[in-house]
Amino acid sequence: MDPNNLTKEYTNGEVTIVWQSGKCIHSGNCVRNNPDVFKPKEKPWITPESSTTEKIMDTIKKCPSGALTYYLNNEK
């Protein structure tokens, strides 16, 4: 496993956030748009249970690098 290219998943039960570290350009859009979920100084740094599914999806759509994606748990 390459520590510079990890893929991690985080879920709130409705939506699963997929983060790919190798694509992340650290624009900070996720933190600015949804600081209740994206907390880069904490571990785990993504806590999807702290927000609504709709707000999470809206935030992820603003990720310029494509490092953050999501899927609805009932669609997989």
All heavy atoms as a GROMACS GRO file, in nm:
protein
  603
    1MET      N    1   0.084  -0.119   0.000
    1MET     CA    2   0.000   0.000   0.000
    1MET      C    3   0.089   0.125   0.000
    1MET      O    4   0.177   0.139   0.082
    1MET     CB    5  -0.090  -0.003   0.124
    1MET     CG    6  -0.178   0.117   0.134
    1MET     SD    7  -0.311   0.114   0.257
    1MET     CE    8  -0.253   0.016   0.390
    2ASP      N    9   0.061   0.213  -0.093
    2ASP     CA   10   0.137   0.338  -0.106
    2ASP      C   11   0.077   0.443  -0.012
    2ASP      O   12  -0.037   0.485  -0.031
    2ASP     CB   13   0.130   0.385  -0.251
    2ASP     CG   14   0.207   0.514  -0.276
    2ASP    OD1   15   0.260   0.573  -0.179
    2ASP    OD2   16   0.212   0.556  -0.392
    3PRO      N   17   0.151   0.488   0.089
    3PRO     CA   18   0.096   0.587   0.184
    3PRO      C   19   0.064   0.721   0.120
    3PRO      O   20  -0.008   0.802   0.176
    3PRO     CB   21   0.206   0.601   0.290
    3PRO     CG   22   0.331   0.556   0.222
    3PRO     CD   23   0.288   0.453   0.120
    4ASN      N   24   0.118   0.746   0.000
    4ASN     CA   25   0.089   0.871  -0.070
    4ASN      C   26  -0.031   0.859  -0.164
    4ASN      O   27  -0.067   0.956  -0.230
    4ASN     CB   28   0.211   0.917  -0.150
    4ASN     CG   29   0.326   0.950  -0.057
    4ASN    OD1   30   0.308   1.013   0.045
    4ASN    ND2   31   0.445   0.906  -0.094
    5ASN      N   32  -0.090   0.741  -0.171
    5ASN     CA   33  -0.204   0.721  -0.260
    5ASN      C   34  -0.305   0.627  -0.193
    5ASN      O   35  -0.331   0.518  -0.242
    5ASN     CB   36  -0.158   0.665  -0.394
    5ASN     CG   37  -0.267   0.674  -0.499
    5ASN    OD1   38  -0.361   0.752  -0.487
    5ASN    ND2   39  -0.256   0.593  -0.602
    6LEU      N   40  -0.361   0.673  -0.082
    6LEU     CA   41  -0.458   0.594  -0.007
    6LEU      C   42  -0.599   0.625  -0.055
    6LEU      O   43  -0.627   0.736  -0.100
    6LEU     CB   44  -0.449   0.628   0.141
    6LEU     CG   45  -0.317   0.603   0.211
    6LEU    CD1   46  -0.323   0.653   0.355
    6LEU    CD2   47  -0.284   0.455   0.209
    7THR      N   48  -0.687   0.528  -0.042
    7THR     CA   49  -0.829   0.549  -0.063
    7THR      C   50  -0.899   0.508   0.065
    7THR      O   51  -0.878   0.397   0.115
    7THR     CB   52  -0.882   0.464  -0.181
    7THR    OG1   53  -0.817   0.506  -0.300
    7THR    CG2   54  -1.032   0.483  -0.198
    8LYS      N   55  -0.977   0.600   0.120
    8LYS     CA   56  -1.049   0.573   0.245
    8LYS      C   57  -1.196   0.607   0.227
    8LYS      O   58  -1.231   0.698   0.151
    8LYS     CB   59  -0.991   0.652   0.361
    8LYS     CG   60  -0.850   0.610   0.396
    8LYS     CD   61  -0.807   0.664   0.529
    8LYS     CE   62  -0.671   0.607   0.564
    8LYS     NZ   63  -0.635   0.637   0.701
    9GLU      N   64  -1.280   0.534   0.298
    9GLU     CA   65  -1.424   0.557   0.291
    9GLU      C   66  -1.477   0.588   0.430
    9GLU      O   67  -1.434   0.529   0.528
    9GLU     CB   68  -1.496   0.435   0.233
    9GLU     CG   69  -1.459   0.408   0.089
    9GLU     CD   70  -1.546   0.300   0.025
    9GLU    OE1   71  -1.636   0.245   0.092
    9GLU    OE2   72  -1.525   0.274  -0.094
   10TYR      N   73  -1.572   0.681   0.434
   10TYR     CA   74  -1.636   0.724   0.558
   10TYR      C   75  -1.786   0.734   0.530
   10TYR      O   76  -1.827   0.788   0.428
   10TYR     CB   77  -1.584   0.861   0.601
   10TYR     CG   78  -1.434   0.871   0.610
   10TYR    CD1   79  -1.357   0.901   0.498
   10TYR    CD2   80  -1.367   0.851   0.731
   10TYR    CE1   81  -1.220   0.911   0.506
   10TYR    CE2   82  -1.229   0.861   0.740
   10TYR     CZ   83  -1.156   0.891   0.627
   10TYR     OH   84  -1.019   0.901   0.635
   11THR      N   85  -1.870   0.682   0.621
   11THR     CA   86  -2.014   0.684   0.595
   11THR      C   87  -2.094   0.736   0.713
   11THR      O   88  -2.051   0.726   0.828
   11THR     CB   89  -2.064   0.544   0.556
   11THR    OG1   90  -2.200   0.554   0.514
   11THR    CG2   91  -2.052   0.445   0.671
   12ASN      N   92  -2.210   0.793   0.681
   12ASN     CA   93  -2.306   0.832   0.784
   12ASN      C   94  -2.427   0.739   0.782
   12ASN      O   95  -2.527   0.764   0.846
   12ASN     CB   96  -2.349   0.978   0.767
   12ASN     CG   97  -2.435   1.003   0.644
   12ASN    OD1   98  -2.464   0.912   0.566
   12ASN    ND2   99  -2.475   1.127   0.624
   13GLY      N  100  -2.418   0.633   0.704
   13GLY     CA  101  -2.526   0.538   0.690
   13GLY      C  102  -2.607   0.560   0.564
   13GLY      O  103  -2.660   0.465   0.507
   14GLU      N  104  -2.616   0.682   0.517
   14GLU     CA  105  -2.689   0.716   0.395
   14GLU      C  106  -2.596   0.736   0.276
   14GLU      O  107  -2.626   0.696   0.165
   14GLU     CB  108  -2.772   0.843   0.414
   14GLU     CG  109  -2.886   0.830   0.510
   14GLU     CD  110  -2.964   0.960   0.524
   14GLU    OE1  111  -2.933   1.060   0.456
   14GLU    OE2  112  -3.057   0.962   0.605
   15VAL      N  113  -2.485   0.805   0.303
   15VAL     CA  114  -2.390   0.836   0.197
   15VAL      C  115  -2.250   0.794   0.244
   15VAL      O  116  -2.220   0.803   0.362
   15VAL     CB  117  -2.392   0.988   0.162
   15VAL    CG1  118  -2.348   1.073   0.277
   15VAL    CG2  119  -2.310   1.018   0.037
   16THR      N  120  -2.171   0.746   0.150
   16THR     CA  121  -2.032   0.712   0.181
   16THR      C  122  -1.941   0.806   0.104
   16THR      O  123  -1.954   0.820  -0.018
   16THR     CB  124  -2.002   0.566   0.144
   16THR    OG1  125  -2.084   0.481   0.225
   16THR    CG2  126  -1.855   0.531   0.168
   17ILE      N  127  -1.852   0.871   0.176
   17ILE     CA  128  -1.752   0.961   0.119
   17ILE      C  129  -1.629   0.878   0.086
   17ILE      O  130  -1.580   0.802   0.170
   17ILE     CB  131  -1.714   1.071   0.219
   17ILE    CG1  132  -1.837   1.154   0.256
   17ILE    CG2  133  -1.602   1.158   0.163
   17ILE    CD1  134  -1.815   1.245   0.376
   18VAL      N  135  -1.579   0.893  -0.036
   18VAL     CA  136  -1.457   0.824  -0.077
   18VAL      C  137  -1.350   0.932  -0.099
   18VAL      O  138  -1.369   1.025  -0.176
   18VAL     CB  139  -1.479   0.745  -0.207
   18VAL    CG1  140  -1.351   0.674  -0.248
   18VAL    CG2  141  -1.595   0.647  -0.192
   19TRP      N  142  -1.239   0.919  -0.025
   19TRP     CA  143  -1.129   1.015  -0.037
   19TRP      C  144  -1.006   0.944  -0.092
   19TRP      O  145  -0.965   0.840  -0.041
   19TRP     CB  146  -1.097   1.076   0.098
   19TRP     CG  147  -0.980   1.169   0.094
   19TRP    CD1  148  -0.970   1.286   0.026
   19TRP    CD2  149  -0.854   1.152   0.162
   19TRP    NE1  150  -0.846   1.343   0.047
   19TRP    CE2  151  -0.773   1.262   0.130
   19TRP    CE3  152  -0.803   1.055   0.246
   19TRP    CZ2  153  -0.644   1.278   0.178
   19TRP    CZ3  154  -0.674   1.070   0.295
   19TRP    CH2  155  -0.597   1.182   0.261
   20GLN      N  156  -0.947   1.001  -0.198
   20GLN     CA  157  -0.826   0.947  -0.259
   20GLN      C  158  -0.713   1.046  -0.236
   20GLN      O  159  -0.708   1.152  -0.299
   20GLN     CB  160  -0.849   0.924  -0.408
   20GLN     CG  161  -0.957   0.822  -0.436
   20GLN     CD  162  -0.986   0.809  -0.583
   20GLN    OE1  163  -0.894   0.800  -0.665
   20GLN    NE2  164  -1.112   0.808  -0.618
   21SER      N  165  -0.623   1.010  -0.148
   21SER     CA  166  -0.517   1.103  -0.108
   21SER      C  167  -0.426   1.144  -0.223
   21SER      O  168  -0.380   1.258  -0.228
   21SER     CB  169  -0.432   1.041   0.004
   21SER     OG  170  -0.361   0.928  -0.043
   22GLY      N  171  -0.404   1.057  -0.318
   22GLY     CA  172  -0.315   1.088  -0.431
   22GLY      C  173  -0.369   1.195  -0.524
   22GLY      O  174  -0.294   1.258  -0.596
   23LYS      N  175  -0.501   1.216  -0.523
   23LYS     CA  176  -0.562   1.319  -0.609
   23LYS      C  177  -0.579   1.452  -0.537
   23LYS      O  178  -0.602   1.554  -0.601
   23LYS     CB  179  -0.701   1.272  -0.656
   23LYS     CG  180  -0.698   1.159  -0.753
   23LYS     CD  181  -0.840   1.128  -0.798
   23LYS     CE  182  -0.844   1.022  -0.904
   23LYS     NZ  183  -0.983   0.997  -0.948
   24CYS      N  184  -0.571   1.453  -0.406
   24CYS     CA  185  -0.601   1.572  -0.328
   24CYS      C  186  -0.498   1.683  -0.350
   24CYS      O  187  -0.378   1.661  -0.338
   24CYS     CB  188  -0.608   1.537  -0.179
   24CYS     SG  189  -0.667   1.672  -0.075
   25ILE      N  190  -0.549   1.803  -0.384
   25ILE     CA  191  -0.460   1.918  -0.404
   25ILE      C  192  -0.471   2.016  -0.286
   25ILE      O  193  -0.417   2.125  -0.291
   25ILE     CB  194  -0.489   1.990  -0.537
   25ILE    CG1  195  -0.633   2.042  -0.542
   25ILE    CG2  196  -0.458   1.900  -0.656
   25ILE    CD1  197  -0.662   2.134  -0.660
   26HIS      N  198  -0.541   1.977  -0.182
   26HIS     CA  199  -0.552   2.056  -0.059
   26HIS      C  200  -0.604   2.197  -0.083
   26HIS      O  201  -0.553   2.294  -0.027
   26HIS     CB  202  -0.419   2.057   0.016
   26HIS     CG  203  -0.366   1.919   0.040
   26HIS    ND1  204  -0.419   1.836   0.135
   26HIS    CD2  205  -0.267   1.850  -0.021
   26HIS    CE1  206  -0.354   1.720   0.133
   26HIS    NE2  207  -0.261   1.726   0.038
   27SER      N  208  -0.707   2.207  -0.165
   27SER     CA  209  -0.766   2.338  -0.194
   27SER      C  210  -0.840   2.395  -0.073
   27SER      O  211  -0.857   2.515  -0.063
   27SER     CB  212  -0.864   2.328  -0.312
   27SER     OG  213  -0.981   2.258  -0.273
   28GLY      N  214  -0.885   2.307   0.015
   28GLY     CA  215  -0.956   2.352   0.135
   28GLY      C  216  -1.105   2.375   0.114
   28GLY      O  217  -1.174   2.416   0.206
   29ASN      N  218  -1.154   2.351  -0.008
   29ASN     CA  219  -1.297   2.371  -0.033
   29ASN      C  220  -1.384   2.288   0.060
   29ASN      O  221  -1.487   2.335   0.108
   29ASN     CB  222  -1.332   2.336  -0.178
   29ASN     CG  223  -1.291   2.443  -0.276
   29ASN    OD1  224  -1.236   2.546  -0.238
   29ASN    ND2  225  -1.315   2.419  -0.403
   30CYS      N  226  -1.344   2.166   0.087
   30CYS     CA  227  -1.424   2.080   0.174
   30CYS      C  228  -1.432   2.138   0.315
   30CYS      O  229  -1.541   2.143   0.374
   30CYS     CB  230  -1.368   1.939   0.176
   30CYS     SG  231  -1.194   1.926   0.222
   31VAL      N  232  -1.321   2.184   0.366
   31VAL     CA  233  -1.317   2.240   0.502
   31VAL      C  234  -1.398   2.369   0.510
   31VAL      O  235  -1.476   2.389   0.603
   31VAL     CB  236  -1.171   2.264   0.546
   31VAL    CG1  237  -1.166   2.328   0.683
   31VAL    CG2  238  -1.093   2.134   0.543
   32ARG      N  239  -1.384   2.455   0.411
   32ARG     CA  240  -1.459   2.582   0.411
   32ARG      C  241  -1.609   2.562   0.395
   32ARG      O  242  -1.689   2.633   0.454
   32ARG     CB  243  -1.406   2.675   0.301
   32ARG     CG  244  -1.277   2.745   0.338
   32ARG     CD  245  -1.241   2.853   0.237
   32ARG     NE  246  -1.221   2.801   0.103
   32ARG     CZ  247  -1.111   2.740   0.060
   32ARG    NH1  248  -1.009   2.725   0.143
   32ARG    NH2  249  -1.100   2.697  -0.064
   33ASN      N  250  -1.647   2.464   0.312
   33ASN     CA  251  -1.789   2.443   0.283
   33ASN      C  252  -1.861   2.357   0.386
   33ASN      O  253  -1.983   2.367   0.398
   33ASN     CB  254  -1.806   2.381   0.144
   33ASN     CG  255  -1.784   2.482   0.035
   33ASN    OD1  256  -1.868   2.567   0.012
   33ASN    ND2  257  -1.669   2.476  -0.031
   34ASN      N  258  -1.789   2.273   0.458
   34ASN     CA  259  -1.854   2.186   0.556
   34ASN      C  260  -1.757   2.152   0.669
   34ASN      O  261  -1.712   2.037   0.683
   34ASN     CB  262  -1.905   2.059   0.487
   34ASN     CG  263  -2.017   1.992   0.562
   34ASN    OD1  264  -2.034   2.014   0.680
   34ASN    ND2  265  -2.093   1.908   0.493
   35PRO      N  266  -1.724   2.250   0.752
   35PRO     CA  267  -1.624   2.228   0.858
   35PRO      C  268  -1.670   2.132   0.967
   35PRO      O  269  -1.588   2.083   1.045
   35PRO     CB  270  -1.600   2.368   0.914
   35PRO     CG  271  -1.724   2.444   0.882
   35PRO     CD  272  -1.773   2.387   0.751
   36ASP      N  273  -1.800   2.102   0.973
   36ASP     CA  274  -1.847   2.003   1.071
   36ASP      C  275  -1.805   1.862   1.033
   36ASP      O  276  -1.794   1.775   1.118
   36ASP     CB  277  -2.000   2.009   1.082
   36ASP     CG  278  -2.049   2.140   1.142
   36ASP    OD1  279  -1.973   2.201   1.220
   36ASP    OD2  280  -2.162   2.180   1.112
   37VAL      N  281  -1.782   1.839   0.904
   37VAL     CA  282  -1.745   1.706   0.854
   37VAL      C  283  -1.595   1.695   0.828
   37VAL      O  284  -1.532   1.597   0.862
   37VAL     CB  285  -1.824   1.673   0.726
   37VAL    CG1  286  -1.773   1.545   0.661
   37VAL    CG2  287  -1.972   1.661   0.757
   38PHE      N  288  -1.538   1.797   0.765
   38PHE     CA  289  -1.398   1.792   0.721
   38PHE      C  290  -1.310   1.870   0.818
   38PHE      O  291  -1.312   1.993   0.820
   38PHE     CB  292  -1.387   1.846   0.578
   38PHE     CG  293  -1.468   1.764   0.481
   38PHE    CD1  294  -1.597   1.803   0.446
   38PHE    CD2  295  -1.416   1.648   0.426
   38PHE    CE1  296  -1.673   1.727   0.357
   38PHE    CE2  297  -1.492   1.571   0.337
   38PHE     CZ  298  -1.620   1.611   0.304
   39LYS      N  299  -1.235   1.796   0.899
   39LYS     CA  300  -1.151   1.854   1.004
   39LYS      C  301  -1.009   1.800   0.990
   39LYS      O  302  -0.973   1.698   1.048
   39LYS     CB  303  -1.207   1.817   1.141
   39LYS     CG  304  -1.352   1.857   1.159
   39LYS     CD  305  -1.408   1.800   1.288
   39LYS     CE  306  -1.557   1.830   1.296
   39LYS     NZ  307  -1.616   1.775   1.416
   40PRO      N  308  -0.926   1.868   0.910
   40PRO     CA  309  -0.795   1.812   0.876
   40PRO      C  310  -0.699   1.795   0.994
   40PRO      O  311  -0.602   1.721   0.981
   40PRO     CB  312  -0.739   1.912   0.774
   40PRO     CG  313  -0.817   2.037   0.794
   40PRO     CD  314  -0.951   1.995   0.845
   41LYS      N  315  -0.726   1.857   1.106
   41LYS     CA  316  -0.636   1.843   1.221
   41LYS      C  317  -0.679   1.731   1.315
   41LYS      O  318  -0.615   1.709   1.418
   41LYS     CB  319  -0.627   1.975   1.296
   41LYS     CG  320  -0.562   2.081   1.210
   41LYS     CD  321  -0.541   2.210   1.282
   41LYS     CE  322  -0.478   2.306   1.183
   41LYS     NZ  323  -0.442   2.431   1.235
   42GLU      N  324  -0.786   1.659   1.281
   42GLU     CA  325  -0.836   1.552   1.367
   42GLU      C  326  -0.823   1.417   1.297
   42GLU      O  327  -0.805   1.410   1.176
   42GLU     CB  328  -0.982   1.579   1.404
   42GLU     CG  329  -1.001   1.705   1.485
   42GLU     CD  330  -1.145   1.728   1.528
   42GLU    OE1  331  -1.227   1.634   1.518
   42GLU    OE2  332  -1.176   1.841   1.568
   43LYS      N  333  -0.834   1.312   1.374
   43LYS     CA  334  -0.834   1.176   1.320
   43LYS      C  335  -0.954   1.103   1.378
   43LYS      O  336  -0.968   1.100   1.500
   43LYS     CB  337  -0.706   1.102   1.355
   43LYS     CG  338  -0.589   1.156   1.277
   43LYS     CD  339  -0.474   1.060   1.279
   43LYS     CE  340  -0.360   1.124   1.203
   43LYS     NZ  341  -0.287   1.043   1.122
   44PRO      N  342  -1.043   1.048   1.298
   44PRO     CA  343  -1.043   1.062   1.153
   44PRO      C  344  -1.077   1.205   1.112
   44PRO      O  345  -1.150   1.273   1.183
   44PRO     CB  346  -1.152   0.965   1.107
   44PRO     CG  347  -1.245   0.955   1.222
   44PRO     CD  348  -1.160   0.972   1.345
   45TRP      N  349  -1.028   1.246   1.000
   45TRP     CA  350  -1.047   1.386   0.959
   45TRP      C  351  -1.181   1.408   0.890
   45TRP      O  352  -1.223   1.522   0.872
   45TRP     CB  353  -0.930   1.434   0.874
   45TRP     CG  354  -0.932   1.394   0.730
   45TRP    CD1  355  -0.894   1.274   0.679
   45TRP    CD2  356  -0.971   1.475   0.619
   45TRP    NE1  357  -0.907   1.275   0.542
   45TRP    CE2  358  -0.955   1.399   0.503
   45TRP    CE3  359  -1.018   1.606   0.607
   45TRP    CZ2  360  -0.984   1.446   0.376
   45TRP    CZ3  361  -1.046   1.653   0.479
   45TRP    CH2  362  -1.029   1.575   0.366
   46ILE      N  363  -1.248   1.301   0.852
   46ILE     CA  364  -1.381   1.311   0.792
   46ILE      C  365  -1.481   1.242   0.884
   46ILE      O  366  -1.466   1.124   0.915
   46ILE     CB  367  -1.384   1.246   0.652
   46ILE    CG1  368  -1.287   1.317   0.558
   46ILE    CG2  369  -1.525   1.248   0.595
   46ILE    CD1  370  -1.275   1.253   0.420
   47THR      N  371  -1.582   1.318   0.929
   47THR     CA  372  -1.684   1.264   1.018
   47THR      C  373  -1.822   1.294   0.958
   47THR      O  374  -1.886   1.393   0.993
   47THR     CB  375  -1.673   1.323   1.160
   47THR    OG1  376  -1.675   1.466   1.152
   47THR    CG2  377  -1.544   1.280   1.228
   48PRO      N  378  -1.869   1.210   0.866
   48PRO     CA  379  -1.992   1.238   0.793
   48PRO      C  380  -2.118   1.238   0.879
   48PRO      O  381  -2.218   1.296   0.839
   48PRO     CB  382  -1.998   1.128   0.686
   48PRO     CG  383  -1.906   1.023   0.732
   48PRO     CD  384  -1.805   1.089   0.819
   49GLU      N  385  -2.114   1.180   0.995
   49GLU     CA  386  -2.232   1.180   1.082
   49GLU      C  387  -2.260   1.319   1.140
   49GLU      O  388  -2.364   1.342   1.200
   49GLU     CB  389  -2.218   1.077   1.195
   49GLU     CG  390  -2.103   1.100   1.290
   49GLU     CD  391  -1.968   1.048   1.243
   49GLU    OE1  392  -1.956   0.991   1.132
   49GLU    OE2  393  -1.870   1.068   1.317
   50SER      N  394  -2.172   1.414   1.115
   50SER     CA  395  -2.186   1.550   1.168
   50SER      C  396  -2.260   1.645   1.074
   50SER      O  397  -2.263   1.765   1.099
   50SER     CB  398  -2.047   1.608   1.199
   50SER     OG  399  -1.979   1.527   1.291
   51SER      N  400  -2.318   1.593   0.964
   51SER     CA  401  -2.384   1.679   0.867
   51SER      C  402  -2.494   1.602   0.796
   51SER      O  403  -2.503   1.479   0.808
   51SER     CB  404  -2.282   1.729   0.765
   51SER     OG  405  -2.340   1.819   0.674
   52THR      N  406  -2.573   1.674   0.719
   52THR     CA  407  -2.676   1.607   0.640
   52THR      C  408  -2.615   1.549   0.512
   52THR      O  409  -2.512   1.598   0.463
   52THR     CB  410  -2.788   1.705   0.600
   52THR    OG1  411  -2.734   1.804   0.509
   52THR    CG2  412  -2.849   1.774   0.721
   53THR      N  413  -2.679   1.449   0.461
   53THR     CA  414  -2.634   1.387   0.337
   53THR      C  415  -2.633   1.487   0.223
   53THR      O  416  -2.538   1.492   0.144
   53THR     CB  417  -2.725   1.266   0.305
   53THR    OG1  418  -2.706   1.168   0.409
   53THR    CG2  419  -2.692   1.206   0.170
   54GLU      N  420  -2.735   1.571   0.216
   54GLU     CA  421  -2.743   1.670   0.109
   54GLU      C  422  -2.626   1.768   0.114
   54GLU      O  423  -2.567   1.800   0.011
   54GLU     CB  424  -2.876   1.747   0.117
   54GLU     CG  425  -2.997   1.662   0.087
   54GLU     CD  426  -3.038   1.568   0.201
   54GLU    OE1  427  -3.001   1.593   0.319
   54GLU    OE2  428  -3.105   1.468   0.172
   55LYS      N  429  -2.592   1.814   0.233
   55LYS     CA  430  -2.482   1.909   0.245
   55LYS      C  431  -2.348   1.842   0.211
   55LYS      O  432  -2.261   1.903   0.149
   55LYS     CB  433  -2.477   1.970   0.385
   55LYS     CG  434  -2.375   2.081   0.397
   55LYS     CD  435  -2.388   2.160   0.524
   55LYS     CE  436  -2.286   2.273   0.527
   55LYS     NZ  437  -2.293   2.352   0.648
   56ILE      N  438  -2.333   1.717   0.249
   56ILE     CA  439  -2.212   1.642   0.216
   56ILE      C  440  -2.198   1.631   0.064
   56ILE      O  441  -2.091   1.657   0.007
   56ILE     CB  442  -2.213   1.503   0.282
   56ILE    CG1  443  -2.194   1.518   0.433
   56ILE    CG2  444  -2.106   1.413   0.221
   56ILE    CD1  445  -2.219   1.390   0.512
   57MET      N  446  -2.306   1.593  -0.004
   57MET     CA  447  -2.301   1.579  -0.149
   57MET      C  448  -2.270   1.712  -0.217
   57MET      O  449  -2.189   1.718  -0.310
   57MET     CB  450  -2.432   1.521  -0.202
   57MET     CG  451  -2.453   1.377  -0.159
   57MET     SD  452  -2.598   1.294  -0.231
   57MET     CE  453  -2.732   1.403  -0.186
   58ASP      N  454  -2.330   1.821  -0.170
   58ASP     CA  455  -2.303   1.954  -0.225
   58ASP      C  456  -2.157   1.993  -0.206
   58ASP      O  457  -2.094   2.049  -0.296
   58ASP     CB  458  -2.394   2.059  -0.162
   58ASP     CG  459  -2.538   2.049  -0.210
   58ASP    OD1  460  -2.563   1.986  -0.314
   58ASP    OD2  461  -2.625   2.105  -0.141
   59THR      N  462  -2.102   1.962  -0.090
   59THR     CA  463  -1.962   1.994  -0.061
   59THR      C  464  -1.868   1.916  -0.153
   59THR      O  465  -1.774   1.972  -0.210
   59THR     CB  466  -1.929   1.963   0.086
   59THR    OG1  467  -2.013   2.042   0.171
   59THR    CG2  468  -1.783   1.991   0.118
   60ILE      N  469  -1.894   1.788  -0.169
   60ILE     CA  470  -1.808   1.703  -0.250
   60ILE      C  471  -1.810   1.748  -0.396
   60ILE      O  472  -1.708   1.742  -0.465
   60ILE     CB  473  -1.847   1.555  -0.234
   60ILE    CG1  474  -1.807   1.510  -0.093
   60ILE    CG2  475  -1.782   1.468  -0.340
   60ILE    CD1  476  -1.855   1.374  -0.054
   61LYS      N  477  -1.922   1.795  -0.443
   61LYS     CA  478  -1.932   1.843  -0.582
   61LYS      C  479  -1.843   1.964  -0.607
   61LYS      O  480  -1.810   1.996  -0.721
   61LYS     CB  481  -2.077   1.877  -0.616
   61LYS     CG  482  -2.164   1.754  -0.628
   61LYS     CD  483  -2.310   1.790  -0.646
   61LYS     CE  484  -2.397   1.666  -0.644
   61LYS     NZ  485  -2.540   1.698  -0.646
   62LYS      N  486  -1.799   2.032  -0.501
   62LYS     CA  487  -1.712   2.150  -0.513
   62LYS      C  488  -1.563   2.116  -0.507
   62LYS      O  489  -1.480   2.204  -0.512
   62LYS     CB  490  -1.747   2.250  -0.403
   62LYS     CG  491  -1.888   2.304  -0.418
   62LYS     CD  492  -1.926   2.392  -0.302
   62LYS     CE  493  -2.072   2.438  -0.318
   62LYS     NZ  494  -2.121   2.506  -0.200
   63CYS      N  495  -1.531   1.988  -0.495
   63CYS     CA  496  -1.390   1.946  -0.487
   63CYS      C  497  -1.327   1.957  -0.626
   63CYS      O  498  -1.366   1.885  -0.719
   63CYS     CB  499  -1.382   1.802  -0.436
   63CYS     SG  500  -1.213   1.739  -0.429
   64PRO      N  501  -1.229   2.047  -0.644
   64PRO     CA  502  -1.172   2.070  -0.777
   64PRO      C  503  -1.083   1.957  -0.829
   64PRO      O  504  -1.063   1.944  -0.949
   64PRO     CB  505  -1.091   2.199  -0.760
   64PRO     CG  506  -1.053   2.199  -0.616
   64PRO     CD  507  -1.169   2.136  -0.544
   65SER      N  508  -1.031   1.875  -0.741
   65SER     CA  509  -0.936   1.772  -0.784
   65SER      C  510  -1.001   1.637  -0.810
   65SER      O  511  -0.940   1.549  -0.870
   65SER     CB  512  -0.829   1.753  -0.676
   65SER     OG  513  -0.888   1.699  -0.559
   66GLY      N  514  -1.123   1.618  -0.762
   66GLY     CA  515  -1.186   1.487  -0.774
   66GLY      C  516  -1.138   1.388  -0.670
   66GLY      O  517  -1.167   1.269  -0.677
   67ALA      N  518  -1.066   1.438  -0.569
   67ALA     CA  519  -1.018   1.350  -0.462
   67ALA      C  520  -1.133   1.300  -0.375
   67ALA      O  521  -1.124   1.193  -0.315
   67ALA     CB  522  -0.916   1.422  -0.376
   68LEU      N  523  -1.239   1.379  -0.367
   68LEU     CA  524  -1.357   1.340  -0.291
   68LEU      C  525  -1.469   1.301  -0.387
   68LEU      O  526  -1.502   1.376  -0.479
   68LEU     CB  527  -1.406   1.456  -0.203
   68LEU     CG  528  -1.320   1.491  -0.084
   68LEU    CD1  529  -1.367   1.624  -0.024
   68LEU    CD2  530  -1.324   1.381   0.020
   69THR      N  531  -1.524   1.184  -0.366
   69THR     CA  532  -1.642   1.139  -0.438
   69THR      C  533  -1.736   1.078  -0.335
   69THR      O  534  -1.700   1.065  -0.217
   69THR     CB  535  -1.608   1.036  -0.547
   69THR    OG1  536  -1.539   0.926  -0.488
   69THR    CG2  537  -1.522   1.098  -0.658
   70TYR      N  538  -1.853   1.042  -0.378
   70TYR     CA  539  -1.947   0.979  -0.285
   70TYR      C  540  -2.037   0.882  -0.360
   70TYR      O  541  -2.047   0.885  -0.482
   70TYR     CB  542  -2.032   1.084  -0.214
   70TYR     CG  543  -2.132   1.154  -0.303
   70TYR    CD1  544  -2.258   1.101  -0.324
   70TYR    CD2  545  -2.099   1.273  -0.367
   70TYR    CE1  546  -2.350   1.164  -0.408
   70TYR    CE2  547  -2.190   1.337  -0.449
   70TYR     CZ  548  -2.315   1.281  -0.469
   70TYR     OH  549  -2.405   1.344  -0.552
   71TYR      N  550  -2.099   0.795  -0.283
   71TYR     CA  551  -2.208   0.714  -0.336
   71TYR      C  552  -2.312   0.698  -0.227
   71TYR      O  553  -2.281   0.700  -0.108
   71TYR     CB  554  -2.160   0.578  -0.390
   71TYR     CG  555  -2.093   0.487  -0.289
   71TYR    CD1  556  -2.169   0.402  -0.208
   71TYR    CD2  557  -1.955   0.485  -0.274
   71TYR    CE1  558  -2.108   0.317  -0.117
   71TYR    CE2  559  -1.893   0.401  -0.184
   71TYR     CZ  560  -1.971   0.317  -0.105
   71TYR     OH  561  -1.910   0.234  -0.014
   72LEU      N  562  -2.436   0.691  -0.270
   72LEU     CA  563  -2.546   0.668  -0.177
   72LEU      C  564  -2.547   0.520  -0.145
   72LEU      O  565  -2.535   0.436  -0.234
   72LEU     CB  566  -2.679   0.714  -0.237
   72LEU     CG  567  -2.687   0.864  -0.262
   72LEU    CD1  568  -2.815   0.899  -0.338
   72LEU    CD2  569  -2.683   0.941  -0.130
   73ASN      N  570  -2.561   0.487  -0.018
   73ASN     CA  571  -2.548   0.349   0.026
   73ASN      C  572  -2.655   0.258  -0.033
   73ASN      O  573  -2.632   0.138  -0.048
   73ASN     CB  574  -2.545   0.341   0.178
   73ASN     CG  575  -2.419   0.406   0.233
   73ASN    OD1  576  -2.322   0.429   0.160
   73ASN    ND2  577  -2.419   0.437   0.359
   74ASN      N  578  -2.769   0.311  -0.069
   74ASN     CA  579  -2.873   0.227  -0.128
   74ASN      C  580  -2.853   0.205  -0.278
   74ASN      O  581  -2.930   0.137  -0.341
   74ASN     CB  582  -3.012   0.285  -0.102
   74ASN     CG  583  -3.031   0.423  -0.163
   74ASN    OD1  584  -2.941   0.478  -0.224
   74ASN    ND2  585  -3.149   0.478  -0.148
   75GLU      N  586  -2.748   0.265  -0.335
   75GLU     CA  587  -2.721   0.253  -0.479
   75GLU      C  588  -2.606   0.159  -0.511
   75GLU      O  589  -2.580   0.131  -0.625
   75GLU     CB  590  -2.690   0.391  -0.540
   75GLU     CG  591  -2.808   0.484  -0.540
   75GLU     CD  592  -2.776   0.619  -0.600
   75GLU    OE1  593  -2.657   0.646  -0.628
   75GLU    OE2  594  -2.869   0.698  -0.618
   76LYS      N  595  -2.535   0.113  -0.411
   76LYS     CA  596  -2.416   0.030  -0.439
   76LYS      C  597  -2.454  -0.115  -0.454
   76LYS      O  598  -2.543  -0.167  -0.398
   76LYS     CB  599  -2.312   0.047  -0.330
   76LYS     CG  600  -2.182  -0.019  -0.368
   76LYS     CD  601  -2.070   0.026  -0.282
   76LYS     CE  602  -1.942  -0.032  -0.338
   76LYS     NZ  603  -1.829  -0.011  -0.258
   0.00000   0.00000   0.00000
